[in-house]
Amino acid sequence: SGAVAAVAAAADELRRRRNGEDVTYVVNRNIQFTNVCVKRCGFCAFSRTVAPREGSDGAAKDEGYFLPTEEIVRRAKEAADLGATEICVQAGLPPAMHPNLYEEIAGAIKSAVPDLHLHAFSPEEVLYGARTSKRTVSEMLRALRAAGVDSLPGTSAEILDDDVRRRLAAGRLSTEEWLEVIETAHAEGIPTTSTMMYGHVETPEDIAAHLDLLRGVQARALARGGPGRLTEFVPLSFVAAEAPMYRLGLLPGCRSGPGGVEVILAHAVARIVLDGAVDNLQASWVKEGPRMAQLLLHAGVNDLGGTLVNESISTSAGSKHGQRLRPEELREIARGAGRVPVERSTTYGVLRRFPAELPGAGECEGVGAEEGDEVWGGGDERFGSYQRLASADKWRFRSEVAARRQRPARLGLAGPSVDAAPTGGASSSTASASAAAASRSFASFAAAPVASERGARLAPAAGMEKGGGQGPLVTYSPSFTVVPTFECFNSCAYCNFRASKGQPRAEWSRLEDVRSTLEALRRRDADVSEILVLSGEVHPGSKRRAAWLELSLEICSLARSMGFLPHTNVGPLTRGEMGRLSAANASMGLMLEQMSQRLYKSKEGPYARGAPSKDPALRRAQLDLAGELKIPFTTGVLLGVGETEGDLEETLDCIAESQRRYGHVQECIVQPYRPGSRDTWAPDAPYDLERMPAAVALARSRLPDEVVVQVPPNLVAERPEVLRACLEAGARDLGGISPRDEVNPDYTFPSVGELTAQLAQWGYRLAPRSAVHDRLAPWAFAGRGLS
């Protein structure tokens, strides 16, 4: 329209006044050294977990990689040999990261290629490094600068509005934290870029506020003086094709990315708003494609970014524009727009100015002549690709972690990229070893040697492992329970957990207290891998419901950022609530208890005082909803509440049917009602624990084989013969073992040592496992953000 053309023309005139006819680019290489990440952002299709994901052929694919330091250095040296002036280093946030990992990488690169500009570590990574190493942001940035970091990419910005950010990625650093890292970097004399991801759920007002924040950041930087400032602004179109929040429908109202007019206006308006503040506006060719990038040169853009070589983030999300452009291709984009191509440094110093028209045999002005295609030839065969790197057998995250513990860094090794064309097949023994390694769980390995290596030896899902040791394998999850609130609007007569609103126990947990608890736990107990977030329920109609959900989300995100796997059980949820919580969790759960409407409506039963959330139809719908959303799920049956054998069969068949339809049920808990000091129910007769093995056998016979039957050991601790009989009947998991069972506080868990010894006497092996069973790891991580 005429209005769009007028906005673009105004932006282009401002560009001409600021930048003239130059179109700049930088010769650089991206090195994303790992795709393993503790976070699960809804827009991210790059990240993986170390757990295998199911391939199209049904086989397990171990796609989590971690480049050793020598390979990172080799790639940097190769880039320098090609004439690159910049190395950009960003990656996932590896679990249990060594506190000095980022400095080690930066120092190794700088030692090998000291003249390369090191553009490294996003604000998210800086904050993660600071928390991991227990340093302030300022201390972390000083350490990175001393190690060789020259500038920071201003990514992880998305939209600088916390409501939008929570919808996109629960647990992502906040607007305040992003600004803190960027402005502290400027104060330390470190320049940064700035970005914005748009085309999802943001509004024009959100974009305007984002740009206004950046103007303020730059105003303060320029007033301070020195090199610390925003060097450029890069609008980034949301690539939706493989983004979990769009592909799986997890974010209501999420668009499939911006339209063409929106792309033009985003760049043009940015030029207008940031005029006089941020001089350089970049078009991301990997997001927009070369043709749109060329068009944007007439809408305020003066920079085309870099050659990239190994761009993985956009490519994995579904971008179709490739992962590298040769320098001459960038120059052709500029020339096609009638402009002058200029090779720049990271901070926009002019390195080489080229003619507006392609020269013949003559030299260009500046240092050196235009390169020919042969210098950058070879493509994926030479430089590799993300797809090849993720699917290769070499440099798997777990094996590299183990290797880092065994060897010093060996720098400067030459050779082709592992993700380049393979030269031969793996031997059968290698393939078998790789397959065996691929069966382990997410938390099996830490990313580097630390004082306490969390979950260093986690077993596969119960019943999945063959060989090794003697006797059948029985698993448990090393866990710790965090309760957002004991407040609950239901009044179950058998409940020992609930507190009424206004009672001291009903007070909500403070996030800072939870953080202190988890930090102490991380220092004290290296074995804990799962954080069970267990909460009472705030009424769906309450004005406090949204705040309750946000608190649960923040606790899950905090736990995940510290390397734990959150597992949430907070009662029935709406589709939107469950989708949001699932993005911050490894797995979730909800007991079905019993599906009998007769029991639910009984005036003498445990629900007679009023428990709307226990409606069997509602809980069945929750089980199916979790399946629709592809959430690894734990459910179970409650015994001793007046059920008949027919009632139990109905409930087990309900679980089996849902599992066959969706494939999401990990475990079925067979749990007896045990009276406690806070409940008010008086059944006609206490539940006879000797009935439990028969219930376990019934569960094992009616549930699909992949659903593991679980028995809580603390509820049968005084009757060890019952536990043994349950194992003989088919139970193969003991659930989460934590310092306290908040649902049954009168029944303490036996120690892991006691259980190990007891089970060994009976001929069983006890081993810890992940909160996510291996067969569902692709959903837990790949499906909602880590792949």
GIVENWO-V26628 format. One line per field, one symbol per residue. phi: phi as a letter, one per 20 degrees, with the letter a starting at -180 (. if undefined). Layout:
phi=???
This chain:
phi=.ffffffffffffffffecmefdebcebcecefbdebedcffeedefcdfffdfefenefdedecbffgffgfgfffffffenfdbdddbafdfflfgfdgffffffffffecfeffedbmfgfffffffffelcfgffffffffffpfebdfeeleldebfffffffagnfgfgfffffffffgffendfcebbbdcoccfdgfffffgffffgfgfffffffnnffaeeaccfcffeegdfgfefemecgnfeeoffffffffgfffffffegnddedddeeffeengffgffffdcoeccdmcfmmcedfffffofddndbcfgfffffffffemddfcfdegemffdbddffdffeefeefoendffegffdfolffeembfffffdfeemfgffffffffecffdemfepfffefgfdrefffffffffffffeeegefceeafcgceflfceefggneecmmmcnfecdbdfcbeddgaefbefcffeeddfcfgofgfefefeffffgffffffffecfefdddeedcfdeggeffeffffffffffffffgffenedfcdccnfcfgffffffffdcebcaaffmbeffgffeffdefdffobgfeggffffffffffffeldgcdcrdddndnfefffffgfffffffffffdmdeebdedcefcfcfdececfgbffeffefgffffffffdeggfeeedcfffecffcgffffffffepfcbdmfdcfbeffcfecefffffffgfffffendddbfcffdfgfdggffdffcpdb
